[in-house]
Amino acid sequence: MRLPGKPLADIAGTPMIVHVWRRAVAAEVGPVVVACGDRAIADAVESAGGRAVITDPLHPTGSDRIHEAIGRIDPGRLHDAVVNVQGDLPLLDPAAVRVAIAGLADPETDIATLAAIIEDEAALADTSVNKVVAGFADPERPARALYFSKAIVPWGPGPHYEHIGLYAYRRAALERFVGLPRGVLEQREHLEQLRALEAGMRISVSLIDAARLGVQVDTPADLARARQLMELHPVISAKAGTQGRQGTIASPGLPLSRG
């Protein structure tokens, strides 16, 4: 069962999107803006002291949404990178945002993202859990993404990795990406990141502990779990982000998948 209106779902007296905004701000990587297609979501963020921009509600992907948002809020191109934080991660560890951005340290990387080792056999077989294929010679260093799939890949003994849909884009790469036609593999797997791979773009993947994500809230059961966990974790208060060359956008306006 899906969760209607989840960005505004109450968790410890605060809308979920405000929790996500606060955690993105706490990462201290640059200014944070919530991009959404709903005035009520923008009002909630602005009432908490945040900044929101209302984008076209009909955007097909989160990438299209943040592309519109960054173009409107930074027409002077002060920021050369942007992070897309999913709006349904109210317990996100702010450090995960910094890990994603670190993947852009390699100048050949166009897009950086995250993955976690799949420990549960049921999750491995679950087609709603998107997998990424990457050869981590050193788990402390990013590896190049070779493929993304809903299937169990690769074959043979060894770890499998769940793709975490938190992306850091070079701005030029984001602009190129949204201008590309949908790829054959993207349409087959229904995973937009395959469009980038098919076009020869380089995606860097960094490993994190899955606990850093908390709970991705997609269902009423997820929401109940998030409320329980929030009681065990301090509520993060927003403070001003540093004026770096990166910007962070939380994008709650679509049902956001794990890929």
ROSETI-984987 format. One record per residue: residue number from 1; x, y, z of N, C-alpha, C, CB in turn; residue in three letters. Coordinates in steps of 0.05 Angstrom, whole numbers. Glycine has a CB too. Example, Ala and Ser with C-alpha at 12.3 -4.5 7.8 and 13.67 -1.06 7.14 Angstrom:
% residues 2
{1,{264,-114,156},{246,-90,156},{264,-66,156},{226,-89,181},'ALA'}
{2,{257,-45,142},{273,-21,143},{258,1,157},{282,-12,114},'SER'}
***
This chain:
% residues 259
{1,{17,-24,0},{0,0,0},{18,25,0},{-19,0,24},'MET'}
{2,{13,43,-19},{28,68,-20},{18,87,1},{25,80,-48},'ARG'}
{3,{32,109,5},{26,128,26},{19,155,13},{49,130,46},'LEU'}
{4,{-6,161,10},{-13,187,-3},{-4,211,15},{-44,189,-7},'PRO'}
{5,{5,232,1},{13,256,16},{36,252,35},{-10,266,31},'GLY'}
{6,{54,233,29},{75,227,49},{94,249,56},{90,204,39},'LYS'}
{7,{100,268,38},{119,290,46},{109,305,71},{123,309,24},'PRO'}
{8,{82,306,75},{71,321,97},{63,304,120},{47,337,88},'LEU'}
{9,{70,278,119},{63,260,141},{77,269,166},{72,231,134},'ALA'}
{10,{62,268,188},{72,277,214},{91,257,227},{49,284,233},'ASP'}
{11,{114,266,234},{133,249,249},{144,267,272},{157,239,231},'ILE'}
{12,{137,259,296},{145,274,320},{136,303,319},{175,272,324},'ALA'}
{13,{112,308,308},{101,335,307},{111,352,285},{107,348,332},'GLY'}
{14,{126,340,266},{138,355,244},{133,341,217},{168,360,249},'THR'}
{15,{126,355,196},{123,342,170},{149,328,161},{115,362,149},'PRO'}
{16,{146,305,149},{170,289,141},{189,306,124},{161,265,125},'MET'}
{17,{179,322,105},{197,336,87},{214,356,103},{181,351,66},'ILE'}
{18,{204,366,125},{219,385,142},{242,370,156},{201,399,163},'VAL'}
{19,{237,345,164},{259,329,176},{281,325,155},{248,302,185},'HIS'}
{20,{273,319,130},{293,314,109},{308,340,104},{279,305,83},'VAL'}
{21,{294,362,102},{307,388,97},{328,394,119},{287,411,96},'TRP'}
{22,{320,389,144},{338,395,167},{363,378,165},{324,389,193},'ARG'}
{23,{360,353,157},{384,335,155},{401,342,132},{375,306,153},'ARG'}
{24,{389,351,110},{405,361,88},{421,386,95},{387,367,63},'ALA'}
{25,{409,404,110},{423,428,119},{446,420,138},{403,447,134},'VAL'}
{26,{441,400,155},{461,392,174},{486,380,161},{449,372,194},'ALA'}
{27,{483,371,136},{506,361,121},{527,383,116},{497,348,94},'ALA'}
{28,{518,408,116},{535,431,113},{552,430,87},{553,434,137},'GLU'}
{29,{539,425,65},{553,425,40},{546,448,22},{548,398,25},'VAL'}
{30,{527,464,30},{518,487,14},{489,493,19},{522,481,-15},'GLY'}
{31,{477,512,5},{449,519,9},{431,496,2},{442,544,-7},'PRO'}
{32,{408,494,16},{389,472,12},{362,484,3},{386,455,38},'VAL'}
{33,{351,473,-18},{325,481,-28},{308,457,-33},{329,498,-55},'VAL'}
{34,{283,459,-25},{264,437,-30},{249,443,-56},{244,433,-7},'VAL'}
{35,{252,425,-76},{238,428,-101},{213,410,-101},{256,420,-125},'ALA'}
{36,{190,422,-106},{165,407,-104},{144,418,-123},{154,408,-75},'CYS'}
{37,{124,402,-128},{103,410,-146},{77,417,-131},{98,389,-167},'GLY'}
{38,{79,421,-105},{56,424,-88},{59,448,-69},{50,398,-72},'ASP'}
{39,{41,467,-70},{43,491,-53},{43,484,-23},{19,510,-59},'ARG'}
{40,{28,463,-15},{26,456,13},{54,447,23},{6,434,17},'ALA'}
{41,{69,433,7},{96,424,15},{114,448,18},{107,404,-6},'ILE'}
{42,{113,466,-1},{129,490,0},{122,506,25},{125,507,-25},'ALA'}
{43,{96,509,32},{88,523,55},{100,511,81},{58,525,57},'ASP'}
{44,{100,484,82},{110,471,106},{140,477,109},{106,441,104},'ALA'}
{45,{155,476,88},{184,481,89},{189,510,96},{197,474,62},'VAL'}
{46,{175,528,84},{179,557,89},{171,564,117},{164,574,69},'GLU'}
{47,{150,551,128},{142,556,156},{164,548,175},{116,542,162},'SER'}
{48,{180,528,168},{201,518,185},{227,535,181},{207,489,179},'ALA'}
{49,{226,554,163},{250,571,159},{266,563,134},{267,570,182},'GLY'}
{50,{256,544,118},{271,535,95},{262,549,70},{267,506,91},'GLY'}
{51,{276,542,48},{270,553,22},{258,531,4},{295,566,9},'ARG'}
{52,{237,538,-11},{225,518,-29},{221,532,-56},{199,507,-18},'ALA'}
{53,{221,516,-77},{214,526,-104},{194,506,-116},{240,528,-122},'VAL'}
{54,{172,518,-126},{151,501,-138},{158,496,-167},{123,514,-135},'ILE'}
{55,{160,471,-175},{167,463,-202},{143,451,-216},{191,444,-202},'THR'}
{56,{146,445,-241},{125,432,-257},{117,406,-244},{134,428,-286},'ASP'}
{57,{92,402,-236},{84,377,-223},{84,353,-241},{56,380,-211},'PRO'}
{58,{87,357,-267},{86,335,-287},{114,325,-295},{71,344,-311},'LEU'}
{59,{135,333,-281},{161,323,-288},{162,293,-287},{183,336,-270},'HIS'}
{60,{173,279,-307},{173,250,-307},{193,238,-287},{180,240,-334},'PRO'}
{61,{214,253,-279},{234,242,-261},{243,264,-242},{258,231,-277},'THR'}
{62,{256,255,-220},{268,273,-201},{290,289,-213},{278,258,-177},'GLY'}
{63,{305,278,-233},{326,292,-246},{316,316,-261},{342,273,-265},'SER'}
{64,{293,312,-275},{281,335,-289},{272,357,-270},{257,325,-305},'ASP'}
{65,{262,348,-247},{253,368,-227},{276,385,-216},{239,354,-204},'ARG'}
{66,{298,372,-209},{320,387,-198},{334,404,-219},{341,369,-184},'ILE'}
{67,{333,395,-244},{344,411,-266},{329,437,-269},{343,395,-293},'HIS'}
{68,{302,435,-268},{287,460,-268},{293,478,-244},{257,454,-269},'GLU'}
{69,{295,465,-221},{299,480,-196},{326,495,-196},{297,462,-172},'ALA'}
{70,{347,481,-203},{374,494,-202},{376,516,-223},{396,473,-207},'ILE'}
{71,{362,513,-245},{362,534,-265},{348,559,-256},{350,525,-291},'GLY'}
{72,{328,556,-239},{313,579,-230},{326,592,-206},{285,570,-222},'ARG'}
{73,{338,577,-188},{349,589,-164},{378,597,-167},{347,569,-141},'ILE'}
{74,{391,588,-188},{419,595,-192},{424,601,-221},{438,573,-182},'ASP'}
{75,{411,621,-232},{415,627,-261},{443,637,-267},{395,648,-270},'PRO'}
{76,{457,648,-246},{484,657,-250},{505,636,-249},{490,678,-229},'GLY'}
{77,{497,611,-244},{514,587,-244},{537,589,-223},{526,583,-272},'ARG'}
{78,{529,598,-199},{549,598,-177},{556,570,-170},{537,613,-153},'LEU'}
{79,{537,552,-171},{541,524,-162},{546,506,-185},{517,515,-146},'HIS'}
{80,{568,490,-183},{575,472,-205},{568,443,-199},{604,475,-211},'ASP'}
{81,{555,438,-177},{546,411,-170},{520,413,-154},{568,395,-154},'ALA'}
{82,{504,392,-156},{478,392,-142},{473,364,-132},{455,402,-160},'VAL'}
{83,{462,362,-108},{455,336,-96},{425,333,-95},{468,333,-67},'VAL'}
{84,{415,311,-104},{387,305,-102},{382,286,-79},{376,292,-129},'ASN'}
{85,{370,296,-57},{364,280,-33},{334,273,-35},{370,296,-7},'VAL'}
{86,{328,247,-32},{300,239,-33},{285,251,-9},{298,208,-33},'GLN'}
{87,{260,259,-15},{244,271,6},{230,252,25},{224,288,-6},'GLY'}
{88,{237,226,23},{224,206,40},{244,192,58},{209,186,24},'ASP'}
{89,{266,207,66},{287,196,83},{289,214,108},{314,195,68},'LEU'}
{90,{269,213,126},{269,231,149},{291,226,170},{243,230,162},'PRO'}
{91,{304,202,169},{325,195,188},{352,194,174},{318,169,201},'LEU'}
{92,{355,206,151},{380,205,137},{403,217,153},{377,221,111},'LEU'}
{93,{425,202,154},{449,212,167},{461,233,149},{470,189,172},'ASP'}
{94,{465,258,158},{476,279,141},{503,271,129},{480,304,157},'PRO'}
{95,{518,254,142},{544,245,131},{541,231,104},{558,227,151},'ALA'}
{96,{517,219,99},{513,205,74},{514,224,50},{487,190,74},'ALA'}
{97,{505,248,55},{505,269,34},{534,276,27},{490,294,42},'VAL'}
{98,{551,278,48},{579,285,43},{593,262,29},{593,291,70},'ARG'}
{99,{586,237,36},{598,214,22},{592,215,-8},{589,188,35},'VAL'}
{100,{567,221,-14},{559,222,-43},{575,244,-57},{529,228,-45},'ALA'}
{101,{578,267,-45},{592,289,-58},{622,281,-62},{590,314,-42},'ILE'}
{102,{633,267,-43},{661,259,-45},{666,243,-70},{670,243,-20},'ALA'}
{103,{646,229,-80},{649,213,-105},{655,230,-129},{624,198,-110},'GLY'}
{104,{651,256,-128},{657,274,-150},{686,284,-149},{638,298,-150},'LEU'}
{105,{701,274,-130},{729,283,-128},{745,274,-153},{743,271,-103},'ALA'}
{106,{737,251,-165},{749,241,-189},{738,259,-212},{743,211,-195},'ASP'}
{107,{756,273,-226},{746,291,-247},{732,277,-270},{769,307,-258},'PRO'}
{108,{736,251,-273},{723,236,-295},{694,228,-287},{739,212,-302},'GLU'}
{109,{687,231,-262},{660,223,-254},{640,245,-261},{660,218,-223},'THR'}
{110,{618,236,-273},{596,254,-280},{575,256,-258},{583,246,-306},'ASP'}
{111,{569,232,-247},{548,229,-227},{558,211,-205},{521,218,-239},'ILE'}
{112,{553,218,-180},{561,201,-157},{536,193,-142},{581,216,-139},'ALA'}
{113,{537,168,-132},{514,158,-118},{524,138,-96},{494,144,-137},'THR'}
{114,{505,125,-83},{511,108,-60},{500,80,-63},{500,121,-34},'LEU'}
{115,{512,62,-48},{502,34,-47},{507,23,-19},{516,17,-69},'ALA'}
{116,{493,2,-13},{496,-12,13},{496,-42,7},{474,-4,33},'ALA'}
{117,{511,-57,22},{512,-86,19},{484,-98,27},{534,-99,37},'ILE'}
{118,{474,-116,10},{449,-129,16},{454,-153,34},{434,-138,-10},'ILE'}
{119,{444,-151,59},{448,-173,78},{426,-193,79},{452,-161,106},'GLU'}
{120,{402,-185,70},{378,-201,73},{372,-215,47},{355,-184,82},'ASP'}
{121,{368,-242,48},{362,-257,24},{336,-248,11},{361,-287,30},'GLU'}
{122,{316,-241,28},{290,-233,17},{294,-207,1},{270,-229,39},'ALA'}
{123,{310,-189,11},{315,-163,-3},{329,-168,-29},{331,-144,15},'ALA'}
{124,{347,-188,-29},{362,-194,-53},{343,-203,-76},{383,-216,-48},'LEU'}
{125,{323,-219,-68},{304,-229,-88},{282,-209,-95},{292,-255,-78},'ALA'}
{126,{279,-188,-80},{258,-169,-83},{264,-150,-107},{254,-152,-57},'ASP'}
{127,{246,-150,-127},{251,-134,-150},{247,-104,-146},{233,-143,-173},'THR'}
{128,{236,-97,-122},{233,-69,-116},{259,-58,-104},{210,-64,-96},'SER'}
{129,{278,-75,-98},{304,-67,-88},{323,-66,-112},{315,-87,-65},'VAL'}
{130,{331,-43,-120},{348,-40,-143},{377,-46,-136},{346,-12,-155},'ASN'}
{131,{390,-61,-154},{418,-69,-149},{437,-54,-168},{421,-100,-153},'LYS'}
{132,{461,-50,-158},{482,-38,-174},{505,-57,-176},{490,-10,-163},'VAL'}
{133,{516,-59,-200},{540,-76,-204},{564,-58,-204},{538,-93,-230},'VAL'}
{134,{582,-63,-186},{607,-47,-184},{628,-65,-171},{603,-20,-168},'ALA'}
{135,{653,-62,-180},{675,-78,-169},{690,-62,-149},{693,-88,-192},'GLY'}
{136,{684,-66,-124},{697,-51,-102},{723,-65,-94},{679,-48,-78},'PHE'}
{137,{745,-57,-107},{771,-68,-99},{778,-60,-70},{793,-58,-118},'ALA'}
{138,{769,-36,-63},{773,-25,-36},{746,-13,-27},{796,-4,-34},'ASP'}
{139,{732,-25,-7},{706,-15,1},{706,13,11},{694,-33,21},'PRO'}
{140,{730,24,18},{731,51,28},{733,72,5},{755,54,46},'GLU'}
{141,{735,62,-20},{738,80,-42},{716,76,-62},{766,76,-56},'ARG'}
{142,{708,97,-76},{686,94,-96},{695,75,-119},{678,121,-108},'PRO'}
{143,{675,62,-130},{679,45,-154},{661,54,-176},{673,14,-147},'ALA'}
{144,{667,46,-200},{651,54,-223},{627,36,-226},{668,54,-249},'ARG'}
{145,{603,48,-229},{579,32,-234},{580,21,-262},{554,50,-230},'ALA'}
{146,{576,-5,-264},{576,-19,-290},{548,-25,-300},{592,-45,-288},'LEU'}
{147,{529,-28,-281},{502,-34,-289},{484,-31,-265},{499,-63,-301},'TYR'}
{148,{458,-26,-270},{437,-25,-250},{415,-44,-259},{427,4,-245},'PHE'}
{149,{402,-58,-240},{381,-77,-247},{364,-83,-223},{394,-102,-258},'SER'}
{150,{339,-92,-229},{322,-103,-209},{327,-132,-204},{292,-98,-217},'LYS'}
{151,{342,-145,-222},{349,-173,-220},{373,-177,-201},{355,-185,-247},'ALA'}
{152,{378,-202,-194},{401,-209,-178},{426,-210,-195},{396,-236,-162},'ILE'}
{153,{441,-190,-195},{466,-189,-210},{488,-178,-193},{463,-171,-236},'VAL'}
{154,{513,-186,-198},{522,-206,-217},{519,-235,-207},{552,-201,-224},'PRO'}
{155,{524,-254,-224},{523,-282,-217},{548,-290,-202},{520,-300,-243},'TRP'}
{156,{546,-311,-186},{570,-322,-172},{572,-312,-143},{595,-314,-187},'GLY'}
{157,{590,-324,-128},{594,-317,-100},{604,-289,-96},{612,-337,-86},'PRO'}
{158,{597,-277,-74},{606,-250,-69},{583,-232,-61},{621,-238,-92},'GLY'}
{159,{589,-208,-51},{567,-190,-42},{551,-178,-65},{579,-167,-26},'PRO'}
{160,{527,-171,-59},{509,-156,-77},{503,-129,-64},{483,-172,-84},'HIS'}
{161,{498,-109,-80},{495,-82,-70},{468,-70,-78},{517,-64,-80},'TYR'}
{162,{455,-58,-58},{430,-43,-63},{438,-15,-71},{411,-43,-39},'GLU'}
{163,{426,-5,-93},{431,22,-101},{414,41,-84},{425,26,-131},'HIS'}
{164,{426,61,-72},{412,82,-57},{409,106,-74},{428,88,-30},'ILE'}
{165,{384,114,-79},{379,135,-98},{384,163,-88},{351,133,-107},'GLY'}
{166,{408,169,-79},{417,196,-71},{439,202,-91},{426,198,-41},'LEU'}
{167,{435,223,-106},{454,229,-128},{468,256,-124},{440,229,-155},'TYR'}
{168,{494,257,-131},{508,282,-133},{516,285,-163},{534,283,-114},'ALA'}
{169,{507,306,-175},{512,311,-203},{531,334,-207},{486,316,-218},'TYR'}
{170,{550,332,-226},{562,356,-237},{540,370,-252},{587,350,-255},'ARG'}
{171,{539,396,-250},{517,410,-262},{516,406,-292},{519,440,-257},'ARG'}
{172,{539,406,-305},{540,401,-334},{530,373,-341},{568,405,-345},'ALA'}
{173,{535,354,-323},{526,326,-328},{496,324,-325},{540,307,-309},'ALA'}
{174,{484,338,-305},{455,339,-302},{442,351,-327},{447,354,-277},'LEU'}
{175,{453,372,-337},{442,385,-360},{443,367,-385},{457,411,-367},'GLU'}
{176,{465,352,-387},{467,333,-409},{447,311,-406},{496,322,-412},'ARG'}
{177,{446,300,-381},{429,277,-376},{400,282,-383},{431,269,-347},'PHE'}
{178,{389,305,-374},{360,310,-379},{354,315,-408},{350,333,-362},'VAL'}
{179,{375,321,-424},{371,325,-452},{373,300,-469},{390,344,-462},'GLY'}
{180,{381,278,-456},{384,252,-471},{357,239,-475},{403,234,-456},'LEU'}
{181,{354,224,-497},{330,208,-500},{331,184,-482},{326,199,-530},'PRO'}
{182,{308,174,-474},{307,150,-458},{320,127,-472},{278,142,-450},'ARG'}
{183,{337,112,-458},{352,90,-470},{336,64,-471},{378,86,-455},'GLY'}
{184,{346,46,-487},{333,20,-489},{333,5,-462},{347,2,-511},'VAL'}
{185,{355,5,-449},{357,-9,-423},{341,5,-401},{386,-13,-414},'LEU'}
{186,{341,31,-402},{325,47,-383},{296,39,-385},{329,77,-388},'GLU'}
{187,{286,37,-410},{258,30,-414},{252,2,-405},{250,35,-443},'GLN'}
{188,{272,-16,-409},{267,-44,-401},{268,-48,-371},{289,-61,-414},'ARG'}
{189,{287,-35,-357},{290,-39,-328},{274,-18,-312},{319,-37,-321},'GLU'}
{190,{265,3,-326},{252,26,-312},{270,38,-291},{226,16,-299},'HIS'}
{191,{295,42,-299},{315,55,-281},{329,77,-297},{336,34,-271},'LEU'}
{192,{324,102,-290},{333,124,-306},{364,127,-307},{322,150,-296},'GLU'}
{193,{378,116,-286},{407,119,-286},{420,103,-309},{418,110,-260},'GLN'}
{194,{406,84,-320},{416,69,-343},{419,86,-367},{399,44,-349},'LEU'}
{195,{403,107,-369},{405,126,-391},{433,139,-391},{384,149,-389},'ARG'}
{196,{443,145,-368},{470,157,-366},{491,137,-375},{476,166,-337},'ALA'}
{197,{489,112,-366},{509,92,-373},{508,86,-403},{504,66,-358},'LEU'}
{198,{484,84,-414},{482,79,-443},{494,101,-460},{452,75,-451},'GLU'}
{199,{494,126,-448},{506,149,-463},{535,152,-457},{491,174,-455},'ALA'}
{200,{547,133,-442},{576,134,-437},{584,151,-414},{590,144,-461},'GLY'}
{201,{565,160,-398},{571,176,-374},{582,159,-352},{546,193,-365},'MET'}
{202,{598,170,-335},{611,155,-313},{596,160,-287},{641,162,-311},'ARG'}
{203,{587,139,-274},{574,141,-248},{592,127,-228},{545,127,-249},'ILE'}
{204,{598,142,-207},{615,132,-185},{597,124,-162},{635,154,-176},'SER'}
{205,{603,101,-149},{587,91,-127},{604,88,-102},{575,63,-135},'VAL'}
{206,{594,99,-80},{608,96,-54},{591,79,-36},{613,124,-41},'SER'}
{207,{604,61,-21},{590,44,-2},{585,59,25},{606,19,3},'LEU'}
{208,{561,55,35},{555,65,62},{540,43,78},{538,91,61},'ILE'}
{209,{539,46,104},{523,29,121},{494,36,116},{532,32,151},'ASP'}
{210,{477,15,111},{449,20,106},{436,35,130},{435,-6,101},'ALA'}
{211,{446,32,154},{434,45,177},{435,75,174},{449,37,202},'ALA'}
{212,{453,86,158},{455,115,154},{430,126,140},{480,122,139},'ARG'}
{213,{415,109,128},{391,119,114},{366,119,131},{386,102,89},'LEU'}
{214,{367,105,154},{344,102,170},{323,86,156},{333,130,177},'GLY'}
{215,{299,98,151},{277,84,137},{269,101,113},{253,80,156},'VAL'}
{216,{267,87,90},{255,101,67},{225,97,69},{266,90,39},'GLN'}
{217,{210,118,71},{181,117,77},{165,116,51},{173,141,94},'VAL'}
{218,{155,92,46},{138,88,22},{110,78,30},{150,68,4},'ASP'}
{219,{107,66,53},{81,54,61},{74,63,89},{83,23,59},'THR'}
{220,{49,58,98},{41,64,126},{59,49,146},{12,56,130},'PRO'}
{221,{67,25,139},{85,10,158},{112,24,160},{88,-19,148},'ALA'}
{222,{122,34,138},{147,49,139},{145,73,156},{156,57,110},'ASP'}
{223,{122,87,154},{118,111,169},{117,105,199},{92,125,161},'LEU'}
{224,{104,83,206},{103,75,234},{131,69,245},{84,50,238},'ALA'}
{225,{147,56,229},{174,50,237},{191,75,240},{187,31,216},'ARG'}
{226,{187,94,221},{202,119,223},{195,134,249},{196,137,199},'ALA'}
{227,{169,133,256},{161,147,281},{173,134,305},{130,146,283},'ARG'}
{228,{175,107,305},{188,94,327},{218,101,329},{185,63,324},'GLN'}
{229,{231,101,306},{260,106,306},{266,135,313},{272,100,279},'LEU'}
{230,{248,154,306},{252,182,312},{253,186,343},{230,199,300},'MET'}
{231,{240,169,358},{241,171,387},{268,164,398},{220,153,399},'GLU'}
{232,{284,149,382},{310,140,391},{332,159,381},{316,112,382},'LEU'}
{233,{326,176,362},{346,194,350},{339,223,356},{347,189,319},'HIS'}
{234,{358,239,362},{352,268,367},{342,281,342},{377,282,377},'PRO'}
{235,{323,300,346},{313,315,323},{334,336,316},{286,328,330},'VAL'}
{236,{342,337,291},{362,356,282},{349,383,276},{376,345,256},'ILE'}
{237,{361,404,288},{352,431,283},{367,442,259},{355,449,308},'SER'}
{238,{354,458,243},{367,469,219},{386,491,228},{347,480,199},'ALA'}
{239,{408,493,213},{426,516,216},{436,523,188},{450,510,236},'LYS'}
{240,{447,546,185},{454,555,158},{476,538,147},{464,584,159},'ALA'}
{241,{472,530,121},{492,515,107},{515,533,98},{480,500,84},'GLY'}
{242,{538,521,93},{560,537,83},{555,544,54},{587,522,86},'THR'}
{243,{567,565,45},{564,574,18},{585,562,0},{565,605,16},'GLN'}
{244,{582,536,-4},{602,522,-21},{594,522,-50},{604,493,-11},'GLY'}
{245,{608,507,-66},{602,505,-95},{582,484,-101},{628,500,-110},'ARG'}
{246,{571,471,-80},{550,451,-84},{524,463,-74},{557,425,-70},'GLN'}
{247,{502,453,-85},{476,459,-74},{461,433,-70},{459,478,-93},'GLY'}
{248,{443,432,-50},{429,407,-44},{399,413,-48},{435,398,-15},'THR'}
{249,{386,394,-62},{358,397,-67},{344,372,-58},{352,402,-97},'ILE'}
{250,{324,375,-40},{307,353,-32},{283,354,-51},{298,355,-2},'ALA'}
{251,{276,331,-62},{256,330,-83},{234,311,-76},{269,322,-110},'SER'}
{252,{213,321,-62},{191,304,-53},{167,302,-72},{182,312,-27},'PRO'}
{253,{169,316,-94},{145,319,-110},{136,295,-127},{149,342,-129},'GLY'}
{254,{153,274,-128},{146,250,-142},{147,227,-123},{165,245,-166},'LEU'}
{255,{133,204,-129},{138,180,-114},{166,171,-121},{117,157,-121},'PRO'}
{256,{185,173,-103},{213,168,-109},{220,139,-103},{231,187,-93},'LEU'}
{257,{231,126,-123},{238,98,-120},{266,96,-108},{237,83,-146},'SER'}
{258,{276,72,-105},{303,67,-94},{324,70,-116},{305,40,-81},'ARG'}
{259,{316,76,-140},{336,78,-161},{337,105,-174},{331,57,-182},'GLY'}
***
